[in-house]
Amino acid sequence: MFTIYPADQRFHFDREWLRGSHSFSFGEYQDSDNVSFGPLRVFNDDIISPSRGFGAHPHSDMEIVSIVLQGQLRHEDNLGNEAVSSFGGIQRMSAGSGVVHTEHNASDEHDCNLLQLWFEPEARGLTPSYMTSSFHPASLNGTLLPIVSRQGGENQATIHQDLTIYLSRLEAGQRIEFVQQPHRRTYVFVINGSLRVNDEHELSTRDAARIEEVSKLELVAEQPVFWLLIDLP
């Protein structure tokens, strides 16, 4: 099964200080037919205005990954963690039994664009934790670079779920093959550019695909493309 979700069909919002889109039921967007994809519960594409952000608020039993695409994202929480991340930086928070945190645009001049992903954890009531990781942008070129995984690794954040998040940049005509294991799901999201999948599906900027029961993906850049792939149970 291969289902495409075009960018213009997602829920879009504009609160002046915060603009963006929700890929799954979230906040004021409620859709009982679009709640999750496996453990992937939230995929928000947010633009935060300079010096603005989310005040202190609680979370529990959720793995939250923030991928900074542009600008600077500041995180603070009641565990004593503070961090500022820019492009190449990843923030992972395991809310577990409960955590209170804030997120703000650390710049007073430029917007901050981030993807924020929430995943159901593999167990409830975990001890809350937070970590940052980073990768060199050039390491994305021509490959699928793992940036978050359960086992972790060099330049990767760990997560309490059996999944891996990859980022990639391809030049026009470059291709990558991804082999999926049986009974697993694949989520593909194009950040910028155009990507053809298995010679029949074309994804453009901010389009997504939810893929099940497809064991092999041939991904070809129709034009220079920056994209994300998640391997999910």
C-alpha positions in Angstrom: 0.0 0.0 0.0 1.3 3.4 -1.0 -0.6 6.5 0.0 0.5 10.0 -1.0 -0.4 13.0 1.2 0.1 16.2 -0.9 1.4 19.2 0.9 -1.8 21.3 0.1 -4.0 18.6 1.7 -2.5 18.9 5.1 -4.0 21.1 7.9 -2.4 24.5 7.6 -2.6 27.3 10.2 -1.3 30.8 10.8 -1.3 32.3 14.3 1.0 35.1 13.3 3.8 34.1 15.7 3.5 30.4 14.6 2.8 29.1 11.1 2.8 25.7 9.7 1.0 22.4 9.0 0.0 19.2 10.8 0.2 15.8 9.1 -1.8 14.1 11.8 -4.8 14.9 14.0 -3.4 17.5 16.5 -4.6 20.5 18.5 -7.5 22.2 16.7 -7.2 19.8 13.8 -9.2 16.7 14.8 -9.6 13.8 12.3 -10.4 10.3 13.7 -9.3 8.8 10.4 -5.8 10.4 10.5 -4.5 9.9 14.0 -1.2 8.0 13.5 1.0 5.8 11.3 2.3 3.0 13.4 3.9 4.7 16.4 4.2 8.0 14.5 1.6 10.2 16.2 2.6 13.8 15.3 4.5 15.3 12.3 4.3 19.1 12.6 6.1 21.5 10.2 6.4 24.7 12.3 7.8 28.2 11.6 8.3 30.2 14.8 8.6 34.0 14.6 11.7 35.7 16.1 11.8 35.7 19.9 8.5 33.8 20.2 7.7 30.3 21.2 5.8 27.8 23.4 5.6 28.6 27.1 6.1 26.0 29.8 3.8 22.9 29.2 3.8 19.3 30.2 4.2 16.0 28.3 4.2 12.4 29.3 4.7 9.0 27.6 5.8 10.4 24.3 9.1 10.4 22.4 9.5 13.9 20.8 12.1 14.6 18.1 12.8 18.2 16.9 14.7 18.5 13.6 15.8 22.1 13.0 15.7 23.1 9.3 16.4 26.8 9.6 17.2 29.2 12.4 17.8 28.4 16.1 15.6 26.5 18.5 16.0 26.9 22.3 14.9 24.1 24.7 14.6 24.4 28.5 13.0 21.9 30.8 12.4 21.1 34.5 15.1 18.5 34.4 17.7 21.3 34.1 18.4 20.8 30.5 19.1 23.8 28.2 20.1 23.8 24.6 20.1 25.8 21.4 20.1 23.9 18.1 20.5 25.0 14.5 20.5 23.2 11.2 22.4 19.9 11.7 21.1 19.7 15.3 18.6 17.2 16.6 16.8 17.4 20.0 15.2 14.3 21.5 13.0 14.4 24.6 11.6 11.2 26.3 8.7 12.6 28.2 8.2 9.3 30.1 6.5 9.7 33.5 6.3 13.5 33.0 8.3 16.5 32.0 7.7 20.3 31.6 9.5 22.2 28.9 9.6 25.3 26.8 10.6 25.8 23.2 11.5 29.2 21.7 13.1 30.8 18.6 16.5 31.8 20.0 16.9 34.6 17.4 15.3 38.0 17.6 15.7 38.5 13.9 15.1 35.3 11.9 12.3 32.7 11.7 13.0 29.2 13.1 11.6 26.3 10.9 11.6 22.9 12.5 9.9 19.5 12.0 8.6 18.1 15.3 7.8 14.4 15.4 6.1 12.6 18.2 6.2 8.8 18.6 4.5 6.4 21.0 7.2 4.9 23.2 7.8 1.1 23.5 6.9 1.3 27.2 5.0 3.7 29.4 6.3 5.4 32.6 9.9 5.7 31.5 12.3 8.0 33.3 12.2 11.4 31.5 15.3 12.3 29.6 16.7 14.7 27.0 19.6 14.7 24.6 21.0 16.5 21.6 23.0 15.2 18.7 24.3 16.7 15.5 25.5 15.8 12.1 27.6 17.6 9.4 25.3 18.7 6.6 27.7 17.4 4.0 27.2 13.9 5.4 23.7 13.9 3.9 24.9 14.0 0.3 24.1 10.9 -1.7 23.2 8.7 1.2 20.5 7.9 3.8 22.0 9.2 7.0 20.5 7.8 10.2 20.0 10.7 12.7 17.8 9.0 15.3 17.5 5.3 16.2 16.8 3.0 19.1 20.4 1.7 19.2 22.0 5.1 18.7 25.4 5.5 17.1 27.8 8.2 16.0 26.0 11.5 15.5 22.7 9.9 16.3 20.1 10.5 19.0 18.6 7.4 20.7 14.9 6.8 21.1 12.7 4.4 23.0 11.1 2.8 20.0 12.1 0.4 17.3 12.5 3.0 14.5 15.1 4.9 12.6 14.9 8.4 11.1 17.1 9.1 8.1 17.9 12.3 6.2 19.3 12.6 2.7 20.3 15.0 -0.1 20.4 13.9 -3.7 21.4 15.7 -6.8 19.2 15.4 -9.9 19.4 11.8 -11.3 20.9 10.3 -8.2 19.2 7.3 -6.8 19.0 5.3 -3.5 17.5 1.9 -2.8 15.9 1.2 0.5 15.0 -2.4 1.4 12.2 -2.7 4.1 11.8 -5.7 6.4 8.5 -7.6 6.4 5.7 -6.3 8.5 7.2 -2.8 8.9 6.1 0.7 7.6 8.0 3.4 5.7 7.2 7.1 5.9 8.8 9.5 3.3 8.6 13.3 3.5 10.2 15.6 0.9 11.5 18.8 2.6 12.6 20.5 -0.6 12.7 19.3 -4.2 11.2 16.3 -6.1 11.6 12.6 -5.6 10.3 9.7 -7.7 9.6 6.4 -5.9 9.5 3.1 -7.7 9.1 4.8 -11.1 5.4 5.5 -10.5 5.0 7.9 -7.6 6.3 11.5 -7.6 6.7 13.5 -4.4 7.3 17.3 -4.4 8.2 19.8 -1.7 6.4 19.0 1.6 4.6 15.9 0.1 4.5 12.7 2.2 4.0 9.0 1.5 2.9 6.3 4.0 4.0 3.0 2.7 3.1 -0.5 3.9 3.7 -4.0 2.4 6.3 -2.7 0.0 9.7 -4.4 0.5 11.9 -2.4 -1.9 11.9 1.3 -2.7 13.9 2.8 -5.6 14.1 6.6 -4.9 15.4 8.9 -7.7 15.8 12.6 -7.5 13.9 14.3 -10.3 15.6 17.5 -9.2 17.9 18.3 -6.3 16.0 17.0 -3.2 16.3 17.1 0.6 14.2 14.5 2.1 13.4 12.3 5.2 12.6 8.6 5.6 11.4 6.8 8.7 11.6 3.1 9.2 8.7 2.2 11.5 7.3 -1.0 13.1 
